[in-house]
């Protein structure tokens, strides 16, 4: 079976050799360098214990220094699966998402035509380069000089110029005997819709040749010299040579530079890539006028496992970066991801290099953030999460995004990182702002009260209400640890609990942060961050040890009752204290009768709350002997006596 031209080349581009081989071997990670695609393992073709089998993922070849086996992904599948060449191609194509072509008897004819098209493209490259140095290219030369390009740089990038005429290239190529069909097939000219002579595709534009991974000219990108032109940049139409969604500008040189250890940087345009490369970032590429496609993303990962996306610092650049996140999430693998370096607002890499030098770009590239942070930024920037419903909406959106990740390990790590970022966001929102205390409470929820300077962690160090609040905090925390299943039910109450004891605050934070983890993970986290004695000190306190919830760990009903009651009492007590504190703050100068009455009422409310908590609410009866008995118990006793004395009729 003959395969169409370019099919095997594309298959080798899309199939990662290290992934194909990795199914059959165990990599020696001490010897391998995954970042450079330099992998070593014991050879799968002969018995050995040392790692003499070498895979060069970037070049797509393997070699064994023991048995001298060598080849590419196709030969590896053929040898290890014992299948034919076509069968191995079909296996790899299926894994790469490519459709096996039907048998094509004209494959050789098509291959010959592609060769001719490449030759025509090379002639066009030379024509445009000559025109740049001619009189018609004076304006283009001035523009390129202002952009900082030297003559040597123009030669390296083979930059040319298409004159402002309708048939300049057409006449040049036909004059050299090039077939009309090949000129059209290469996308260099278009037929006239008015019955006239065909006209050049590119006119009055600076021309950037686009080459494939093998260095063959396959298309052009043209930058308009006329500011009024509707299309500032224009690419070649798609042809037998050119599929813009499967190509990258500067792909071949970038692969070589990345193989030597340079960071792969993805920019937006031709001039960005040229500026980056001239400034020392040799592994720079760009998509061709469109958002990054899945095929281009796979090509990037073939070059380097973690490219840095350096998009323009404007709204369009940010949108492109955010769209790329959704494309990349399902494709992530261990060691294969993206990082993002956003340029300053209104600047692209070329602007930044000319304004501040290569060091400014280097700093941004080195500080590039992982994709998970940009995902979080996209979902949270400019939004307010001041209600449970908004928080739930955020959680739902992030869960849906994380669920798109196919790799379970990466999905788990993303979930943990999102949890940490969520914790940091909502923890920061609980930080008190403005004046301290509860003086902001007027018709709404009281503002958080920071720990008082005189508050002591010891039970004996304070007195009265402070000690009681400390005891309640300890019971609440111990109850949550005894039955972690209920933590999420009381998450809001725990978040709003202002702990006077810093140790309690740290313990509360850990409980909330690991609320969805296994109980063992929570225990380990507390031990690592607070020490082994933290839990022991908490549960050894007498008032905690005798609490029913602590004595019955895992009892959900008791835990719910305990937490609901203790949180309610704590909030009520602190609310009363806050009202008194606010009234006291307003006592400036002369006290009037209204303020005196208010303080009296607040004090009475506080005393009433104290009594209601401690007083016995049962009803009593007084017996003949003067003894008091609870009415409930007296009724139960009377009922029991009636049953004992009751005799049925006839017995």
Secondary structure, DSSP 8 states (H G I E B T S, - for coil): ----TTHHHHHHHHS-HHHHHHTT--B-TTT-BGGGTEEEE--SSS--SS--EEEETTTTEEEETTT--EE-HHHHHHHHHT--HHHHHHHHHHHHT-------TTHHHHHHHHHHHHHHHHHHHHHHHHHHTSGGGHHHHHHHHHTT--HHHHHHHT-EEE-S-SSHHHHHHHHTT--HHHHHHTTSEE--TTSS--EES--SEEEEEEE-TTS-EEEEEEEESSTT-S-SEEE----SS--GGG--BTHHHHHHHHHTT---EEESSHHHHHHHHHTT--SEEE-SSS---HHHHHHHHHH-SEEEE---SSHHHHHHHHHHHHHHHTT-BTTBEEEE----TT--HHHHHHHH-HHHHHHHHHT-EEHHHHHHHHHHTT----SHHHHHHHHHHHHHHHHT---HHHHHHHHHHHHHHHHHHHHHHTS--SSSTTTT-SSS--------TT--SSTTTS-THHHHHHHHHHHHHHHHHHTGGGTGGGHHHHHH---SSHHHHHHHHHHHHTTTS-HHHHHHHHHHHH-THHHHHHHHSHHHHT-HHHHTTT-HHHHHHHHHHHHHHHHHHHHHHHHHHHHHHT--SS--HHHHHHHHHHHHHHHHHHHHHHS----EEE-TTS-EEEHHHHHHHHHHHHHHH---TT-
